[in-house]
């Protein structure tokens, strides 16, 4: 089970990293090309803004899973930090399980919305005439990948010692507070 979880974690993380890197690179290239086109030729690239918006949606939702996998998601820890190790581990395990379940449910709802509402309406983008339900599929993909990351955190908390925020990141703070506080 542990080897399988390690392999899944590496594959999902690499997929997220590649998609995020190419998405951000695409946004940068399109934006720069559009600025150059406006400056030199006095006209914008018709599709540049539209594709950039699609990529921003894509990067935003894929960033959910990546942040979860790196243990960099937003946390409210005022009470959590005061708990001893065993209750903290129990709470971290419960949080991972319930968050994974919620994210998979949101993924299901997003798929239903994209396929049965947006697709049925026949909405398309203005410049490229791309069916918008394709773009909306970024949401269930991102929610699903984030759900997988939380399942991996759950597995890590159930199978190893310590408290884990994600499969790769153990609970703790990156830097110590100043000594004079």
For each residue, the residues with C-beta under 8 A, 3 or more apart:
1: 4 5 155 159
2: 5 6 159
3: 6 7
4: 1 7 8
5: 1 2 8 9 152 155 156 159 167
6: 2 3 9 10 167
7: 3 4 10 11
8: 4 5 11 12 148 152
9: 5 6 12 13 69 152 167 168
10: 6 7 13 14
11: 7 8 14 15
12: 8 9 15 16 65 69 145 148 149 152
13: 9 10 16 17 66 69 168
14: 10 11 17 18
15: 11 12 18 19 145
16: 12 13 19 20 62 65 66 69 145
17: 13 14 20 21 66
18: 14 15 21 22
19: 15 16 22 23 58 59 62
20: 16 17 23 24 59 62 63 66
21: 17 18 24 25
22: 18 19 25 26
23: 19 20 26 27 55 58 59 62
24: 20 21 27 28 55 59
25: 21 22 28 29
26: 22 23 29 30 51 52 55
27: 23 24 30 31 52 55 56 59
28: 24 25 31 32
29: 25 26 32 33
30: 26 27 33 34 45 48 51 52 55
31: 27 28 34 35 48 52
32: 28 29 35 36
33: 29 30 36 37 45 48
34: 30 31 37 38 44 45 48 49
35: 31 32 38 39
36: 32 33 39 40
37: 33 34 40 41 43 44 45 48
38: 34 35 41 42 43 44
39: 35 36
40: 36 37
41: 37 38
42: 38
43: 37 38
44: 34 37 38 48 49
45: 30 33 34 37 48
46: 127
47: 50 51 127 128
48: 30 31 33 34 37 44 45 51 52
49: 34 44 52 53 127
50: 47 53 54 125 126 127 128 130
51: 26 30 47 48 54 55 128
52: 26 27 30 31 48 49 55 56
53: 49 50 56 57
54: 50 51 57 58 125 130 135
55: 23 24 26 27 30 51 52 58 59
56: 27 52 53 59 60
57: 53 54 60 61 135 138 139
58: 19 23 54 55 61 62 135 138
59: 19 20 23 24 27 55 56 62 63
60: 56 57 63 64 138 142
61: 57 58 64 138 139 141 142 143
62: 16 19 20 23 58 59 65 66 138 141 142 145
63: 20 59 60 66 67 142
64: 60 61 67 68 103 142 143 145 146
65: 12 16 62 68 69 142 144 145 146 148 149
66: 13 16 17 20 62 63 69 70 145
67: 63 64 70 72 73 146
68: 64 65 71 72 73 146 149 150 153 166
69: 9 12 13 16 65 66 149 152 166 167 168
70: 66 67 166 168 169
71: 68 164 165 166 168 169 171
72: 67 68 169
73: 67 68 165
74:
75: 80 165
76: 80
77: 80 81
78: 81 82
79: 82 83
80: 75 76 77 83 88 91 92
81: 77 78
82: 78 79
83: 79 80 87 88 91
84: 87 88
85: 88 89 163
86: 89 90
87: 83 84 90 91
88: 80 83 84 85 91 92 163 171
89: 85 86 92 93 157 162 163
90: 86 87 93 94
91: 80 83 87 88 94 95
92: 80 88 89 95 96 153 157 163 164 165 171
93: 89 90 96 97 154 157 158
94: 90 91 97 98
95: 91 92 98 99
96: 92 93 99 100 150 151 153 154 157
97: 93 94 100 101 150 154
98: 94 95 101 102
99: 95 96 102 103 147 150
100: 96 97 103 104 147 148 150 151 154
101: 97 98 104 105 147
102: 98 99 105 106
103: 64 99 100 106 107 143 144 146 147 150
104: 100 101 107 108 143 144 147
105: 101 102 108 109
106: 102 103 109 110 139 140 143
107: 103 104 110 111 139 140 141 143 144 147
108: 104 105 111 112 140
109: 105 106 112 113
110: 106 107 113 114 136 137 139 140 143
111: 107 108 114 115 137 140
112: 108 109 115 116 117
113: 109 110 116 117 118 136 139
114: 110 111 117 118 119 133 136 137 139 140
115: 111 112 118 119 133
116: 112 113 119 120
117: 112 113 114 120 121
118: 113 114 115 121 123 132 133 136
119: 114 115 116 122 131 133
120: 116 117
121: 117 118
122: 119 131
123: 118 131 132 133
124: 129 130 131 132
125: 50 54 128 129 130 132 135
126: 50 129
127: 46 47 49 50
128: 47 50 51 125
129: 124 125 126
130: 50 54 124 125 134 135
131: 119 122 123 124 134
132: 118 123 124 125 135 136
133: 114 115 118 119 123 136 137
134: 130 131 137
135: 54 57 58 125 130 132 138
136: 110 113 114 118 132 133 139
137: 110 111 114 133 134 140 141
138: 57 58 60 61 62 135 141 142
139: 57 61 106 107 110 113 114 136 142 143
140: 106 107 108 110 111 114 137 143 144
141: 61 62 107 137 138 144 145
142: 60 61 62 63 64 65 138 139 145 146
143: 61 64 103 104 106 107 110 139 140 146 147
144: 65 103 104 107 140 141 147 148
145: 12 15 16 62 64 65 66 141 142 148 149
146: 64 65 67 68 103 142 143 149 150
147: 99 100 101 103 104 107 143 144 150 151
148: 8 12 65 100 144 145 151 152
149: 12 65 68 69 145 146 152 153 166 167
150: 68 96 97 99 100 103 146 147 153 154
151: 96 100 147 148 154 155
152: 5 8 9 12 69 148 149 155 156 166 167
153: 68 92 96 149 150 156 157 164 165 166 167
154: 93 96 97 100 150 151 157 158
155: 1 5 151 152 158 159 167
156: 5 152 153 159 160 164 166 167
157: 89 92 93 96 153 154 160 163 164
158: 93 154 155
159: 1 2 5 155 156
160: 156 157 164
161:
162: 89 170 171
163: 85 88 89 92 157 170 171
164: 71 92 153 156 157 160 167 169 170 171
165: 71 73 75 92 153 169 170 171
166: 68 69 70 71 149 152 153 156 169
167: 5 6 9 69 149 152 153 155 156 164
168: 9 13 69 70 71
169: 70 71 72 164 165 166
170: 162 163 164 165
171: 71 88 92 162 163 164 165
172:
173: 176
174:
175:
176: 173
177: 181
178: 181
179:
180:
181: 177 178
